[in-house]
C-alpha cells in the first residue's frame, strides 16, 4: 500500500469524540493512537464502533467495543496493573 492511510470511526454515540495521532498515516508510520473523549453528557450505554482505514483502493475495518459509563466527578487515575494501551492491527 502506498500513499496516506486515512482513518475514520462509525457508530459513535452522541457526546463522544475520537481523534487519531498521527493522522493521516504516511511513509513508514505503522500505527496511530486513537483517543476517545466522552463529554459528561455523553449517552450512557454499550456500543460497537467500526474503525476504517483507507488508502486509495484499499480498505480495512475492525470493530471495537465502547462502554460509556455515567459521569462521575473527580480525577481518574491509571490503575497500575491495567493496560494503558490496547493495540489492535487493522490489516487489509
FIBA-587770 format. One record per atom (N, C-alpha, C, CB): x negated, y, z; atom name. Coordinates in nm, 3 decimals. Glycine has a CB too. Example, Ala and Ser with C-alpha at 12.3 -4.5 7.8 and 13.67 -1.06 7.14 Angstrom:
// FIBA-587770
east = -1.319 | north = -0.569 | up = 0.780 | drendo = N
east = -1.230 | north = -0.450 | up = 0.780 | drendo = CA
east = -1.320 | north = -0.330 | up = 0.780 | drendo = C
east = -1.131 | north = -0.447 | up = 0.905 | drendo = CB
east = -1.285 | north = -0.225 | up = 0.708 | drendo = N
east = -1.367 | north = -0.106 | up = 0.714 | drendo = CA
east = -1.290 | north = 0.003 | up = 0.787 | drendo = C
east = -1.408 | north = -0.060 | up = 0.572 | drendo = CB
END
This chain:
// FIBA-587770
east = -0.084 | north = -0.116 | up = 0.000 | drendo = N
east = 0.000 | north = 0.000 | up = 0.000 | drendo = CA
east = -0.089 | north = 0.123 | up = 0.000 | drendo = C
east = 0.096 | north = -0.001 | up = 0.121 | drendo = CB
east = -0.060 | north = 0.219 | up = -0.086 | drendo = N
east = -0.138 | north = 0.342 | up = -0.088 | drendo = CA
east = -0.044 | north = 0.460 | up = -0.070 | drendo = C
east = -0.218 | north = 0.356 | up = -0.220 | drendo = CB
east = -0.101 | north = 0.574 | up = -0.034 | drendo = N
east = -0.019 | north = 0.691 | up = -0.009 | drendo = CA
east = 0.027 | north = 0.696 | up = 0.136 | drendo = C
east = 0.101 | north = 0.692 | up = -0.102 | drendo = CB
east = 0.107 | north = 0.796 | up = 0.167 | drendo = N
east = 0.155 | north = 0.814 | up = 0.303 | drendo = CA
east = 0.269 | north = 0.719 | up = 0.337 | drendo = C
east = 0.200 | north = 0.957 | up = 0.322 | drendo = CB
east = 0.277 | north = 0.683 | up = 0.463 | drendo = N
east = 0.385 | north = 0.599 | up = 0.513 | drendo = CA
east = 0.474 | north = 0.688 | up = 0.601 | drendo = C
east = 0.330 | north = 0.474 | up = 0.593 | drendo = CB
east = 0.602 | north = 0.693 | up = 0.568 | drendo = N
east = 0.698 | north = 0.775 | up = 0.640 | drendo = CA
east = 0.784 | north = 0.687 | up = 0.729 | drendo = C
east = 0.785 | north = 0.857 | up = 0.541 | drendo = CB
east = 0.810 | north = 0.734 | up = 0.850 | drendo = N
east = 0.887 | north = 0.659 | up = 0.948 | drendo = CA
east = 1.017 | north = 0.731 | up = 0.979 | drendo = C
east = 0.806 | north = 0.639 | up = 1.077 | drendo = CB
east = 1.122 | north = 0.652 | up = 1.004 | drendo = N
east = 1.250 | north = 0.710 | up = 1.046 | drendo = CA
east = 1.321 | north = 0.610 | up = 1.134 | drendo = C
east = 1.337 | north = 0.748 | up = 0.922 | drendo = CB
east = 1.416 | north = 0.659 | up = 1.213 | drendo = N
east = 1.491 | north = 0.574 | up = 1.305 | drendo = CA
east = 1.640 | north = 0.593 | up = 1.280 | drendo = C
east = 1.456 | north = 0.606 | up = 1.453 | drendo = CB
east = 1.712 | north = 0.482 | up = 1.276 | drendo = N
east = 1.857 | north = 0.484 | up = 1.260 | drendo = CA
east = 1.921 | north = 0.430 | up = 1.388 | drendo = C
east = 1.901 | north = 0.399 | up = 1.135 | drendo = CB
east = 2.038 | north = 0.481 | up = 1.423 | drendo = N
east = 2.113 | north = 0.430 | up = 1.536 | drendo = CA
east = 2.092 | north = 0.503 | up = 1.666 | drendo = C
east = 2.080 | north = 0.290 | up = 1.556 | drendo = CB
east = 2.031 | north = 0.623 | up = 1.660 | drendo = N
east = 2.008 | north = 0.699 | up = 1.783 | drendo = CA
east = 2.139 | north = 0.747 | up = 1.844 | drendo = C
east = 1.917 | north = 0.819 | up = 1.755 | drendo = CB
east = 2.155 | north = 0.729 | up = 1.974 | drendo = N
east = 2.274 | north = 0.783 | up = 2.039 | drendo = CA
east = 2.262 | north = 0.935 | up = 2.056 | drendo = C
east = 2.297 | north = 0.716 | up = 2.177 | drendo = CB
east = 2.372 | north = 0.999 | up = 2.077 | drendo = N
east = 2.373 | north = 1.144 | up = 2.098 | drendo = CA
east = 2.290 | north = 1.180 | up = 2.220 | drendo = C
east = 2.518 | north = 1.197 | up = 2.115 | drendo = CB
east = 2.208 | north = 1.282 | up = 2.206 | drendo = N
east = 2.125 | north = 1.328 | up = 2.316 | drendo = CA
east = 1.989 | north = 1.263 | up = 2.324 | drendo = C
east = 2.196 | north = 1.306 | up = 2.443 | drendo = CB
east = 1.955 | north = 1.176 | up = 2.228 | drendo = N
east = 1.825 | north = 1.110 | up = 2.226 | drendo = CA
east = 1.750 | north = 1.153 | up = 2.101 | drendo = C
east = 1.841 | north = 0.954 | up = 2.231 | drendo = CB
east = 1.624 | north = 1.191 | up = 2.119 | drendo = N
east = 1.541 | north = 1.229 | up = 2.004 | drendo = CA
east = 1.416 | north = 1.142 | up = 2.003 | drendo = C
east = 1.502 | north = 1.380 | up = 2.010 | drendo = CB
east = 1.363 | north = 1.124 | up = 1.883 | drendo = N
east = 1.243 | north = 1.042 | up = 1.865 | drendo = CA
east = 1.145 | north = 1.119 | up = 1.778 | drendo = C
east = 1.277 | north = 0.904 | up = 1.801 | drendo = CB
east = 1.018 | north = 1.106 | up = 1.813 | drendo = N
east = 0.912 | north = 1.162 | up = 1.729 | drendo = CA
east = 0.801 | north = 1.058 | up = 1.716 | drendo = C
east = 0.857 | north = 1.296 | up = 1.790 | drendo = CB
east = 0.722 | north = 1.072 | up = 1.609 | drendo = N
east = 0.611 | north = 0.982 | up = 1.582 | drendo = CA
east = 0.483 | north = 1.062 | up = 1.575 | drendo = C
east = 0.634 | north = 0.903 | up = 1.450 | drendo = CB
east = 0.373 | north = 1.005 | up = 1.623 | drendo = N
east = 0.243 | north = 1.070 | up = 1.612 | drendo = CA
east = 0.138 | north = 0.963 | up = 1.584 | drendo = C
east = 0.208 | north = 1.150 | up = 1.743 | drendo = CB
east = 0.064 | north = 0.972 | up = 1.478 | drendo = N
east = 0.079 | north = 1.071 | up = 1.372 | drendo = CA
east = 0.197 | north = 1.036 | up = 1.281 | drendo = C
east = -0.050 | north = 1.081 | up = 1.289 | drendo = CB
east = 0.242 | north = 1.137 | up = 1.208 | drendo = N
east = 0.349 | north = 1.118 | up = 1.110 | drendo = CA
east = 0.339 | north = 1.226 | up = 1.005 | drendo = C
east = 0.489 | north = 1.119 | up = 1.177 | drendo = CB
east = 0.337 | north = 1.191 | up = 0.877 | drendo = N
east = 0.332 | north = 1.054 | up = 0.826 | drendo = CA
east = 0.195 | north = 0.992 | up = 0.847 | drendo = C
east = 0.368 | north = 1.052 | up = 0.676 | drendo = CB
east = 0.188 | north = 0.861 | up = 0.828 | drendo = N
east = 0.062 | north = 0.790 | up = 0.838 | drendo = CA
east = -0.008 | north = 0.799 | up = 0.704 | drendo = C
east = 0.083 | north = 0.641 | up = 0.881 | drendo = CB
east = -0.137 | north = 0.824 | up = 0.707 | drendo = N
east = -0.213 | north = 0.835 | up = 0.582 | drendo = CA
east = -0.353 | north = 0.780 | up = 0.603 | drendo = C
east = -0.219 | north = 0.984 | up = 0.533 | drendo = CB
east = -0.416 | north = 0.740 | up = 0.493 | drendo = N
east = -0.552 | north = 0.691 | up = 0.499 | drendo = CA
east = -0.564 | north = 0.563 | up = 0.580 | drendo = C
east = -0.642 | north = 0.795 | up = 0.556 | drendo = CB
east = -0.670 | north = 0.553 | up = 0.661 | drendo = N
east = -0.694 | north = 0.430 | up = 0.734 | drendo = CA
east = -0.612 | north = 0.414 | up = 0.863 | drendo = C
east = -0.839 | north = 0.422 | up = 0.767 | drendo = CB
east = -0.523 | north = 0.508 | up = 0.892 | drendo = N
east = -0.442 | north = 0.500 | up = 1.015 | drendo = CA
east = -0.353 | north = 0.377 | up = 1.008 | drendo = C
east = -0.357 | north = 0.629 | up = 1.036 | drendo = CB
east = -0.355 | north = 0.295 | up = 1.113 | drendo = N
east = -0.279 | north = 0.171 | up = 1.109 | drendo = CA
east = -0.163 | north = 0.168 | up = 1.208 | drendo = C
east = -0.369 | north = 0.055 | up = 1.135 | drendo = CB
east = -0.136 | north = 0.279 | up = 1.275 | drendo = N
east = -0.025 | north = 0.279 | up = 1.370 | drendo = CA
east = 0.017 | north = 0.418 | up = 1.407 | drendo = C
east = -0.063 | north = 0.203 | up = 1.494 | drendo = CB
east = 0.133 | north = 0.427 | up = 1.468 | drendo = N
east = 0.189 | north = 0.553 | up = 1.511 | drendo = CA
east = 0.258 | north = 0.531 | up = 1.644 | drendo = C
east = 0.286 | north = 0.610 | up = 1.404 | drendo = CB
east = 0.247 | north = 0.626 | up = 1.735 | drendo = N
east = 0.316 | north = 0.617 | up = 1.865 | drendo = CA
east = 0.455 | north = 0.679 | up = 1.851 | drendo = C
east = 0.233 | north = 0.689 | up = 1.978 | drendo = CB
east = 0.554 | north = 0.606 | up = 1.897 | drendo = N
east = 0.692 | north = 0.655 | up = 1.894 | drendo = CA
east = 0.728 | north = 0.704 | up = 2.033 | drendo = C
east = 0.792 | north = 0.545 | up = 1.845 | drendo = CB
east = 0.765 | north = 0.832 | up = 2.043 | drendo = N
east = 0.805 | north = 0.891 | up = 2.171 | drendo = CA
east = 0.956 | north = 0.909 | up = 2.172 | drendo = C
east = 0.733 | north = 1.027 | up = 2.196 | drendo = CB
east = 1.019 | north = 0.866 | up = 2.280 | drendo = N
east = 1.164 | north = 0.874 | up = 2.293 | drendo = CA
east = 1.196 | north = 0.966 | up = 2.409 | drendo = C
east = 1.227 | north = 0.732 | up = 2.314 | drendo = CB
east = 1.282 | north = 1.064 | up = 2.385 | drendo = N
east = 1.324 | north = 1.158 | up = 2.489 | drendo = CA
east = 1.475 | north = 1.157 | up = 2.496 | drendo = C
east = 1.270 | north = 1.302 | up = 2.461 | drendo = CB
east = 1.527 | north = 1.133 | up = 2.617 | drendo = N
east = 1.672 | north = 1.135 | up = 2.638 | drendo = CA
east = 1.707 | north = 1.256 | up = 2.723 | drendo = C
east = 1.721 | north = 1.002 | up = 2.707 | drendo = CB
east = 1.796 | north = 1.339 | up = 2.673 | drendo = N
east = 1.843 | north = 1.454 | up = 2.749 | drendo = CA
east = 1.927 | north = 1.405 | up = 2.867 | drendo = C
east = 1.926 | north = 1.551 | up = 2.659 | drendo = CB
east = 1.941 | north = 1.485 | up = 2.971 | drendo = N
east = 2.025 | north = 1.445 | up = 3.084 | drendo = CA
east = 2.169 | north = 1.413 | up = 3.043 | drendo = C
east = 2.025 | north = 1.555 | up = 3.189 | drendo = CB
east = 2.210 | north = 1.468 | up = 2.931 | drendo = N
east = 2.347 | north = 1.446 | up = 2.883 | drendo = CA
east = 2.356 | north = 1.334 | up = 2.779 | drendo = C
east = 2.401 | north = 1.575 | up = 2.822 | drendo = CB
east = 2.247 | north = 1.259 | up = 2.760 | drendo = N
east = 2.246 | north = 1.152 | up = 2.660 | drendo = CA
east = 2.353 | north = 1.048 | up = 2.692 | drendo = C
east = 2.107 | north = 1.085 | up = 2.652 | drendo = CB
east = 2.409 | north = 0.991 | up = 2.587 | drendo = N
east = 2.514 | north = 0.889 | up = 2.602 | drendo = CA
east = 2.456 | north = 0.762 | up = 2.664 | drendo = C
east = 2.578 | north = 0.858 | up = 2.465 | drendo = CB
east = 2.505 | north = 0.726 | up = 2.783 | drendo = N
east = 2.458 | north = 0.608 | up = 2.854 | drendo = CA
east = 2.504 | north = 0.482 | up = 2.780 | drendo = C
east = 2.509 | north = 0.607 | up = 3.001 | drendo = CB
east = 2.415 | north = 0.382 | up = 2.770 | drendo = N
east = 2.452 | north = 0.257 | up = 2.705 | drendo = CA
east = 2.332 | north = 0.184 | up = 2.650 | drendo = C
east = 2.551 | north = 0.282 | up = 2.595 | drendo = CB
east = 2.357 | north = 0.069 | up = 2.589 | drendo = N
east = 2.254 | north = -0.012 | up = 2.525 | drendo = CA
east = 2.269 | north = 0.002 | up = 2.374 | drendo = C
east = 2.264 | north = -0.162 | up = 2.568 | drendo = CB
east = 2.158 | north = 0.023 | up = 2.306 | drendo = N
east = 2.159 | north = 0.050 | up = 2.163 | drendo = CA
east = 2.055 | north = -0.034 | up = 2.091 | drendo = C
east = 2.136 | north = 0.198 | up = 2.135 | drendo = CB
east = 2.081 | north = -0.068 | up = 1.967 | drendo = N
east = 1.983 | north = -0.131 | up = 1.880 | drendo = CA
east = 1.945 | north = -0.028 | up = 1.774 | drendo = C
east = 2.039 | north = -0.264 | up = 1.814 | drendo = CB
east = 1.818 | north = 0.007 | up = 1.773 | drendo = N
east = 1.767 | north = 0.106 | up = 1.677 | drendo = CA
east = 1.694 | north = 0.032 | up = 1.565 | drendo = C
east = 1.673 | north = 0.209 | up = 1.746 | drendo = CB
east = 1.701 | north = 0.087 | up = 1.447 | drendo = N
east = 1.626 | north = 0.034 | up = 1.334 | drendo = CA
east = 1.518 | north = 0.135 | up = 1.298 | drendo = C
east = 1.718 | north = 0.004 | up = 1.211 | drendo = CB
east = 1.392 | north = 0.091 | up = 1.306 | drendo = N
east = 1.278 | north = 0.175 | up = 1.269 | drendo = CA
east = 1.236 | north = 0.134 | up = 1.129 | drendo = C
east = 1.159 | north = 0.160 | up = 1.371 | drendo = CB
east = 1.236 | north = 0.230 | up = 1.039 | drendo = N
east = 1.199 | north = 0.202 | up = 0.899 | drendo = CA
east = 1.068 | north = 0.271 | up = 0.864 | drendo = C
east = 1.312 | north = 0.248 | up = 0.803 | drendo = CB
east = 0.986 | north = 0.200 | up = 0.788 | drendo = N
east = 0.861 | north = 0.253 | up = 0.735 | drendo = CA
east = 0.869 | north = 0.243 | up = 0.584 | drendo = C
east = 0.735 | north = 0.175 | up = 0.791 | drendo = CB
east = 0.837 | north = 0.351 | up = 0.514 | drendo = N
east = 0.846 | north = 0.351 | up = 0.368 | drendo = CA
east = 0.727 | north = 0.423 | up = 0.307 | drendo = C
east = 0.977 | north = 0.417 | up = 0.323 | drendo = CB
east = 0.679 | north = 0.366 | up = 0.196 | drendo = N
east = 0.572 | north = 0.426 | up = 0.118 | drendo = CA
east = 0.594 | north = 0.386 | up = -0.027 | drendo = C
east = 0.431 | north = 0.382 | up = 0.168 | drendo = CB
east = 0.633 | north = 0.483 | up = -0.107 | drendo = N
east = 0.661 | north = 0.451 | up = -0.247 | drendo = CA
east = 0.773 | north = 0.351 | up = -0.258 | drendo = C
east = 0.536 | north = 0.399 | up = -0.317 | drendo = CB
east = 0.748 | north = 0.241 | up = -0.329 | drendo = N
east = 0.850 | north = 0.137 | up = -0.348 | drendo = CA
east = 0.855 | north = 0.037 | up = -0.233 | drendo = C
east = 0.824 | north = 0.063 | up = -0.478 | drendo = CB
east = 0.763 | north = 0.048 | up = -0.138 | drendo = N
east = 0.758 | north = -0.046 | up = -0.026 | drendo = CA
east = 0.838 | north = 0.005 | up = 0.093 | drendo = C
east = 0.612 | north = -0.071 | up = 0.017 | drendo = CB
east = 0.908 | north = -0.087 | up = 0.158 | drendo = N
east = 0.982 | north = -0.051 | up = 0.279 | drendo = CA
east = 0.981 | north = -0.170 | up = 0.374 | drendo = C
east = 1.128 | north = -0.009 | up = 0.246 | drendo = CB
east = 0.972 | north = -0.142 | up = 0.503 | drendo = N
east = 0.979 | north = -0.245 | up = 0.606 | drendo = CA
east = 1.063 | north = -0.190 | up = 0.720 | drendo = C
east = 0.836 | north = -0.288 | up = 0.656 | drendo = CB
east = 1.121 | north = -0.279 | up = 0.798 | drendo = N
east = 1.205 | north = -0.236 | up = 0.909 | drendo = CA
east = 1.188 | north = -0.330 | up = 1.027 | drendo = C
east = 1.353 | north = -0.229 | up = 0.866 | drendo = CB
east = 1.212 | north = -0.277 | up = 1.145 | drendo = N
east = 1.210 | north = -0.356 | up = 1.268 | drendo = CA
east = 1.319 | north = -0.301 | up = 1.359 | drendo = C
east = 1.070 | north = -0.352 | up = 1.338 | drendo = CB
east = 1.379 | north = -0.390 | up = 1.436 | drendo = N
east = 1.480 | north = -0.345 | up = 1.531 | drendo = CA
east = 1.421 | north = -0.344 | up = 1.671 | drendo = C
east = 1.604 | north = -0.435 | up = 1.525 | drendo = CB
east = 1.458 | north = -0.242 | up = 1.748 | drendo = N
east = 1.416 | north = -0.230 | up = 1.887 | drendo = CA
east = 1.538 | north = -0.199 | up = 1.971 | drendo = C
east = 1.305 | north = -0.119 | up = 1.903 | drendo = CB
east = 1.534 | north = -0.242 | up = 2.095 | drendo = N
east = 1.644 | north = -0.215 | up = 2.187 | drendo = CA
east = 1.612 | north = -0.092 | up = 2.271 | drendo = C
east = 1.671 | north = -0.336 | up = 2.278 | drendo = CB
east = 1.715 | north = -0.014 | up = 2.298 | drendo = N
east = 1.701 | north = 0.106 | up = 2.382 | drendo = CA
east = 1.813 | north = 0.105 | up = 2.484 | drendo = C
east = 1.703 | north = 0.237 | up = 2.296 | drendo = CB
east = 1.777 | north = 0.118 | up = 2.610 | drendo = N
east = 1.876 | north = 0.129 | up = 2.717 | drendo = CA
east = 1.869 | north = 0.270 | up = 2.772 | drendo = C
east = 1.852 | north = 0.023 | up = 2.830 | drendo = CB
east = 1.978 | north = 0.344 | up = 2.764 | drendo = N
east = 1.986 | north = 0.478 | up = 2.821 | drendo = CA
east = 2.061 | north = 0.464 | up = 2.953 | drendo = C
east = 2.058 | north = 0.581 | up = 2.723 | drendo = CB
east = 1.992 | north = 0.498 | up = 3.060 | drendo = N
east = 2.048 | north = 0.486 | up = 3.194 | drendo = CA
east = 2.100 | north = 0.621 | up = 3.242 | drendo = C
east = 1.944 | north = 0.431 | up = 3.291 | drendo = CB
east = 2.186 | north = 0.623 | up = 3.342 | drendo = N
east = 2.236 | north = 0.751 | up = 3.395 | drendo = CA
east = 2.121 | north = 0.839 | up = 3.442 | drendo = C
east = 2.335 | north = 0.726 | up = 3.510 | drendo = CB
east = 2.139 | north = 0.969 | up = 3.425 | drendo = N
east = 2.037 | north = 1.067 | up = 3.464 | drendo = CA
east = 2.016 | north = 1.066 | up = 3.615 | drendo = C
east = 2.078 | north = 1.209 | up = 3.418 | drendo = CB
east = 1.890 | north = 1.067 | up = 3.656 | drendo = N
east = 1.853 | north = 1.075 | up = 3.797 | drendo = CA
east = 1.755 | north = 1.190 | up = 3.811 | drendo = C
east = 1.791 | north = 0.940 | up = 3.850 | drendo = CB
east = 1.782 | north = 1.280 | up = 3.903 | drendo = N
east = 1.690 | north = 1.393 | up = 3.926 | drendo = CA
east = 1.563 | north = 1.343 | up = 3.991 | drendo = C
east = 1.757 | north = 1.501 | up = 4.013 | drendo = CB
east = 1.452 | north = 1.411 | up = 3.965 | drendo = N
east = 1.326 | north = 1.377 | up = 4.028 | drendo = CA
east = 1.218 | north = 1.354 | up = 3.925 | drendo = C
east = 1.341 | north = 1.254 | up = 4.115 | drendo = CB
east = 1.109 | north = 1.296 | up = 3.970 | drendo = N
east = 0.994 | north = 1.272 | up = 3.886 | drendo = CA
east = 0.978 | north = 1.122 | up = 3.864 | drendo = C
east = 0.866 | north = 1.331 | up = 3.948 | drendo = CB
east = 0.959 | north = 1.083 | up = 3.740 | drendo = N
east = 0.934 | north = 0.943 | up = 3.707 | drendo = CA
east = 0.784 | north = 0.921 | up = 3.702 | drendo = C
east = 1.001 | north = 0.904 | up = 3.571 | drendo = CB
east = 0.743 | north = 0.810 | up = 3.754 | drendo = N
east = 0.601 | north = 0.774 | up = 3.752 | drendo = CA
east = 0.587 | north = 0.634 | up = 3.695 | drendo = C
east = 0.538 | north = 0.782 | up = 3.894 | drendo = CB
east = 0.476 | north = 0.611 | up = 3.630 | drendo = N
east = 0.447 | north = 0.480 | up = 3.571 | drendo = CA
east = 0.417 | north = 0.381 | up = 3.682 | drendo = C
east = 0.330 | north = 0.488 | up = 3.471 | drendo = CB
east = 0.486 | north = 0.267 | up = 3.682 | drendo = N
east = 0.458 | north = 0.161 | up = 3.779 | drendo = CA
east = 0.332 | north = 0.089 | up = 3.736 | drendo = C
east = 0.577 | north = 0.062 | up = 3.792 | drendo = CB
east = 0.239 | north = 0.069 | up = 3.826 | drendo = N
east = 0.107 | north = 0.014 | up = 3.796 | drendo = CA
east = 0.104 | north = -0.109 | up = 3.708 | drendo = C
east = 0.040 | north = -0.017 | up = 3.920 | drendo = CB
east = 0.192 | north = -0.206 | up = 3.731 | drendo = N
east = 0.186 | north = -0.331 | up = 3.656 | drendo = CA
east = 0.272 | north = -0.330 | up = 3.530 | drendo = C
east = 0.227 | north = -0.445 | up = 3.743 | drendo = CB
east = 0.356 | north = -0.230 | up = 3.514 | drendo = N
east = 0.444 | north = -0.225 | up = 3.398 | drendo = CA
east = 0.365 | north = -0.179 | up = 3.276 | drendo = C
east = 0.565 | north = -0.131 | up = 3.423 | drendo = CB
east = 0.394 | north = -0.235 | up = 3.159 | drendo = N
east = 0.321 | north = -0.191 | up = 3.039 | drendo = CA
east = 0.360 | north = -0.048 | up = 3.003 | drendo = C
east = 0.349 | north = -0.285 | up = 2.920 | drendo = CB
east = 0.261 | north = 0.035 | up = 2.976 | drendo = N
east = 0.285 | north = 0.173 | up = 2.939 | drendo = CA
east = 0.314 | north = 0.185 | up = 2.790 | drendo = C
east = 0.166 | north = 0.260 | up = 2.976 | drendo = CB
east = 0.263 | north = 0.092 | up = 2.711 | drendo = N
east = 0.278 | north = 0.099 | up = 2.566 | drendo = CA
east = 0.321 | north = -0.038 | up = 2.515 | drendo = C
east = 0.146 | north = 0.146 | up = 2.498 | drendo = CB
east = 0.419 | north = -0.038 | up = 2.428 | drendo = N
east = 0.459 | north = -0.161 | up = 2.362 | drendo = CA
east = 0.424 | north = -0.147 | up = 2.214 | drendo = C
east = 0.611 | north = -0.192 | up = 2.383 | drendo = CB
east = 0.351 | north = -0.240 | up = 2.162 | drendo = N
east = 0.313 | north = -0.235 | up = 2.020 | drendo = CA
east = 0.394 | north = -0.338 | up = 1.944 | drendo = C
east = 0.160 | north = -0.260 | up = 2.001 | drendo = CB
east = 0.452 | north = -0.295 | up = 1.834 | drendo = N
east = 0.528 | north = -0.387 | up = 1.750 | drendo = CA
east = 0.499 | north = -0.353 | up = 1.606 | drendo = C
east = 0.681 | north = -0.380 | up = 1.781 | drendo = CB
east = 0.429 | north = -0.440 | up = 1.535 | drendo = N
east = 0.394 | north = -0.409 | up = 1.396 | drendo = CA
east = 0.517 | north = -0.415 | up = 1.305 | drendo = C
east = 0.286 | north = -0.508 | up = 1.345 | drendo = CB
east = 0.515 | north = -0.329 | up = 1.207 | drendo = N
east = 0.615 | north = -0.333 | up = 1.101 | drendo = CA
east = 0.541 | north = -0.371 | up = 0.975 | drendo = C
east = 0.691 | north = -0.194 | up = 1.085 | drendo = CB
east = 0.569 | north = -0.489 | up = 0.923 | drendo = N
east = 0.495 | north = -0.537 | up = 0.806 | drendo = CA
east = 0.591 | north = -0.552 | up = 0.689 | drendo = C
east = 0.424 | north = -0.670 | up = 0.836 | drendo = CB
east = 0.543 | north = -0.523 | up = 0.568 | drendo = N
east = 0.630 | north = -0.536 | up = 0.450 | drendo = CA
east = 0.662 | north = -0.682 | up = 0.419 | drendo = C
east = 0.565 | north = -0.472 | up = 0.330 | drendo = CB
END
